[in-house]
Amino acid sequence: MTNRKTTLSGFISTAAKQAGQLSVVAGVFLLGTGLFSTSTWAANVPISENAPDFTLKTLEGSNLRLEEHRGEVLLINFWASWCGPCRQEMPILDRLHERYEDTGFAVWGINVEGEEAPAQKLVDKTKVTFPVLIDEGQSVSELYDLEAMPSTVVVDRDGVVRYIHRGYKPGDEAKYVEVVKKLIRE
C-alpha cells in the first residue's frame, strides 16, 4: 500500500508541475502573439479617442479638471499606497515630470483608495512634486475602467488618449519617455 501511495503522490506532483509549466507556456504565447497585452487596450478608454473628462481634488486642496489642461501632454498614473510596483514607479514618474514640465508636460498621480491619509503618507515618503489627486468614490477609476495597478494613460495636447499601460516593471519608463518626447514634439 505504501508503494501505491508514493506512486500516486508522485504522479500528482508531476502532473501539477506539468500543469504549471503549461500555464507559463500559454502565458508567454499569449503575450508574444499580442492576444493579451498590457499596453494597447482599455474597454472604456480607447486609444485615439478623447480622454474622459474629470475633476478631482489634489492633496493640496485645489481642483484639477482634465479638460482645462488641453494644450498640455499629460501622463495620468492611477496608483494605490498598498501597491508595490506603484511605490517603485512614483520616483521615476517624478523625475519624468521634472525633466519635461517646462515643455508643456505634466504627470498627475491619481490615488484610487479614496482617502487622503495613505496617499499623503506615501507622497511624504517619496517627495514627489507632481500633483496627486484623490479619487473619492473611485468614479474616475471606473470611468477609465482600471484593471491593474498601476495603470498609466498618456493624453496628448488635444485631449486624445495616445498610450495606455497596465502594471509596472523596471524598464517600462523607457516607453513612457519615448511616447512623451513624441507627443511634446507634435
Order of alpha helices (4+ residues) and beta strands (2+ residues): alpha-beta-beta-beta-alpha-beta-alpha-beta-alpha-beta-beta-alpha
